[in-house]
Amino acid sequence: MAKKSTPKKTSTKLQFHSWIETFDFGKELKVKNELTGFVYFLGVDDSNKFTSLVEQHALDWQFDTLKKSDREFLYFVGQKGPVWILRSRSKNSVGHDGLIDEASYTWARDQFGSLVSHFKAHHLKAVQIEFHGTEEVQDLGALVGFDVAVYNFRQFVDGKQLSELPKVALKKSLGGLDKDLIREAMLRARAVNIARHLVNLPPNDLNPRTFAEFATTRLSFPSTLKVAVWDTKKLMQENMGLHVAVGQGAENGPCMVHLKYRPTKKSKLKPVAFVGKGITFDTGGLDIKPSSGMRLMKKDMGGAASVIALATWVADSNYPGPVDFYLALAENAVDGKSFRPSDVVTARNGLKVEIDNTDAEGRLVLADVLDVACTQKGSDEPEYVIDVATLTGAIKVGLGAEIAGLFSNDDQLASALTHAGQRAGDLNWRMPLFEKYWGEMSSPFADFKNSGGGFGGAITAALFLQKFVRGKKWAHLDVYAWTDKAQGALLSSGGSGQPVQCLIEFLSDRALK
């Protein structure tokens, strides 16, 4: 009988190339007989500048009409080629204390990201860009938008990154472009695209074992970040019964990855711990999903994707404070060894959970890993614990795909995350931890069930997680992590990178305080 071969480890480094890194900053393009486009970003209301641009580029018959235009986004084909003039205007608030208003960063990111498809449609060989009187946050948004927009899954896996893109020269008038800001844009966009790419990977390529390899070998981290992997045997030794139960039916068993970042310089900041749900494929288990509900379940590791992507930003930007990242990895498969409805499983913290629904598995892996994060001692004890998960369909029904549901037991933490999401164009909205609904989770055979009731599913899921945070200041982000269509800087459907930009903004703001 032939011996079963062991799959070879994939060690190829995941390399993302930055488009903006190729830009000539502060220069004019020198082109000969090449189709060239022109982009102007007017950050101040300068009517003289606008008129001079129209005079410089417009054809005679276009001039009067263009000069009268008050559009934010103006496009025309002029004497030298296609021209785009973008004017950032203040908008009236839609209410809600401005927490869902479009930030200037967001507007610039989405407008400039969308320009990439225009450049390709015109088959441009060169583009000259001028920022005029723009604020740093607008510059950051525009540059992030460019680098986010150039990611395409097929081009990436086929080794054709940055193909069909023009050469670019970018200069700024009424101000200057800081090199640190350009680097920050590259790092933010890279983190978003890493999260998107991991979500886009097919489940026959990405499983708990290969996901762990991204942390250990396929992503490059500096020496300030250490990686430890707890395999299934270690999970069992740690009494992580919930985590083990979810993944026990899969060929590749469950594991936990801990990425521990500590800065080189001493910091007064206390650690922040991030925990990501990483169900690499979710069949629903024995409570199997219908085919329509299973179609996108490769994205059920979107929380873990965002957490490891955030780790790359933290490490590469030399973040000044300690941060821990935990990936709760498993595949919820259908097998003779799969866990069953009515099973009673003991969690790491000693609580017994009756399995009411095997398709409510994400909260189970998160529960045990949250307990690991919350029981760190001494200098490793976290001030805040934040989990990210594609946890419920109920939250998408309530908030749609672009706004994450935020649950928290701490008002200050919740406010910081919501404001960070608004500034970063990566929104979340706080939902109630309504304890009265917890009664639906009661069980005569265990401390409680893992699901219950037909309404308020996102709330009961969050209430379940709260049982495992040991009173720590905690927040839970229930995300979709996917875009069903091209929009803004996301030029194709697939992984969206939600909520990476929000969490980067949250950590950046925290470092300043």
PyMOL commands that set and color helices and strands:
alter all, ss='L'
color gray80, all
select helices_A, chain A and resi 20-22+47-57+60-68+96-98+104-121+136-149+153-157+179-200+208-218+232-237+241-247+291-294+297-316+362-374+378-380+393-399+411-423+435-441+457-466+500-512
alter helices_A, ss='H'
color red, helices_A
select strands_A, chain A and resi 24-25+36-42+73-77+82-87+126-132+167-173+225-230+255-261+272-282+323-332+344-346+352-354+384-389+404-408+428-430+448-449+473-478+482-483+494-495
alter strands_A, ss='S'
color yellow, strands_A
deselect
rebuild
show_as cartoon
